[in-house]
Amino acid sequence: MATKPTVIVADDNADICELLQVGLGRLDLEVLVATNGREAYELIISRRPSLVLLDLVMPELNGLEVLTKLREDAEFAKLPVIMITARTQDEDIERGFKLGATDYILKPFNLKDLTTKVVSILNLK
């Protein structure tokens, strides 16, 4: 029996975590939640997810710091990471892509659009 792909949602906003957990759960994914950057990084290391949805602004470690740590580790250098943020400055977006983000989604986001990206990245049917 094949295991479900695991997606980690890292966001300090409980409403967004719940929305993504329920919405992505409909895709038959295991969705795990972290509410700060340090927790997200530790969860990624221990659970080795198929995809990470990472908020830019979080306590302890911000999303860019988590992304940097992941990209410095050969085991996680190719892990798909979608940055999710309300920060719309071009510099933030460029920095995220330069650090190796797979994609960038701006808040408020459309759940259907985000789900489509997740399906595409994970090659789900």
C-alpha positions as CSV (number, residue, x, y, z in Angstrom):
1,M,0.0,0.0,0.0
2,A,1.4,3.4,-1.0
3,T,1.7,6.1,1.6
4,K,0.1,9.4,1.1
5,P,2.4,12.3,0.1
6,T,3.1,14.6,3.1
7,V,2.7,18.3,2.9
8,I,3.9,20.6,5.7
9,V,2.1,23.9,6.2
10,A,4.1,26.5,8.1
11,D,2.2,29.6,9.1
12,D,1.7,31.5,12.4
13,N,-1.9,32.2,11.4
14,A,-4.2,29.5,12.8
15,D,-7.0,30.3,10.3
16,I,-4.7,29.8,7.3
17,C,-3.3,26.6,8.8
18,E,-6.8,25.2,9.3
19,L,-7.9,26.3,5.8
20,L,-4.9,24.6,4.2
21,Q,-5.2,21.5,6.3
22,V,-8.8,21.0,5.4
23,G,-8.4,22.1,1.7
24,L,-5.3,20.0,1.0
25,G,-6.6,17.1,3.1
26,R,-9.3,16.7,0.4
27,L,-6.5,15.7,-2.0
28,D,-5.7,12.7,0.1
29,L,-2.5,14.2,1.4
30,E,-1.1,14.0,4.9
31,V,-1.1,17.6,6.0
32,L,1.1,18.6,9.0
33,V,1.1,22.1,10.6
34,A,3.9,24.1,12.1
35,T,3.2,27.5,13.7
36,N,6.8,29.0,13.7
37,G,9.9,28.6,11.6
38,R,11.9,26.5,14.1
39,E,9.0,24.0,14.4
40,A,8.6,23.9,10.6
41,Y,12.3,23.2,10.1
42,E,12.4,20.4,12.7
43,L,9.2,18.9,11.3
44,I,10.7,19.0,7.7
45,I,13.9,17.3,8.9
46,S,12.0,14.6,10.8
47,R,9.1,13.9,8.4
48,R,10.8,14.5,5.0
49,P,7.7,15.9,3.3
50,S,6.9,15.9,-0.4
51,L,6.1,19.6,-0.3
52,V,6.3,22.6,2.1
53,L,4.0,25.6,2.1
54,L,6.1,28.2,4.0
55,D,4.9,31.6,5.3
56,L,7.5,34.3,5.0
57,V,6.9,36.1,8.3
58,M,6.9,33.8,11.3
59,P,8.4,33.8,14.8
60,E,11.7,32.2,15.7
61,L,12.9,31.6,12.1
62,N,11.3,33.4,9.2
63,G,10.4,31.6,6.0
64,L,13.5,32.8,4.2
65,E,15.7,31.5,7.0
66,V,14.0,28.1,6.9
67,L,14.4,28.0,3.1
68,T,18.1,28.9,3.4
69,K,18.7,26.1,5.9
70,L,16.9,23.6,3.6
71,R,18.9,24.6,0.5
72,E,22.2,24.3,2.4
73,D,21.4,20.7,3.1
74,A,21.9,18.4,0.1
75,E,19.0,16.2,1.2
76,F,16.5,19.0,1.0
77,A,18.1,21.1,-1.8
78,K,15.4,20.0,-4.3
79,L,12.4,19.8,-1.9
80,P,9.5,21.8,-3.4
81,V,8.8,24.9,-1.3
82,I,6.0,27.3,-2.0
83,M,6.4,30.6,-0.2
84,I,3.1,32.1,1.0
85,T,3.1,35.7,2.2
86,A,1.3,39.0,2.4
87,R,4.6,40.8,1.6
88,T,4.3,41.9,-2.0
89,Q,7.5,43.8,-2.4
90,D,9.5,42.7,-5.5
91,E,12.6,42.4,-3.4
92,D,11.0,39.8,-1.1
93,I,9.8,37.8,-4.1
94,E,13.1,38.0,-5.9
95,R,15.0,37.0,-2.8
96,G,12.7,34.0,-2.2
97,F,13.3,32.7,-5.8
98,K,17.0,33.4,-5.5
99,L,17.2,31.3,-2.4
100,G,15.4,28.4,-4.2
101,A,11.7,28.8,-3.7
102,T,9.7,26.7,-6.1
103,D,6.8,29.2,-6.3
104,Y,5.4,32.2,-4.5
105,I,1.7,32.8,-3.5
106,L,0.5,36.1,-2.2
107,K,-2.1,36.4,0.6
108,P,-5.0,36.6,0.4
109,F,-4.8,33.5,-1.9
110,N,-7.4,31.5,-3.8
111,L,-7.5,28.0,-2.4
112,K,-8.4,26.5,-5.7
113,D,-5.4,28.1,-7.4
114,L,-3.1,27.0,-4.6
115,T,-4.5,23.4,-4.8
116,T,-3.9,23.4,-8.5
117,K,-0.2,24.3,-7.9
118,V,0.1,21.6,-5.3
119,V,-1.5,19.0,-7.6
120,S,0.9,20.0,-10.4
121,I,4.1,20.0,-8.2
122,L,3.2,16.6,-6.7
123,N,2.0,15.1,-10.0
124,L,-1.3,14.1,-8.4
125,K,-4.2,12.9,-10.6
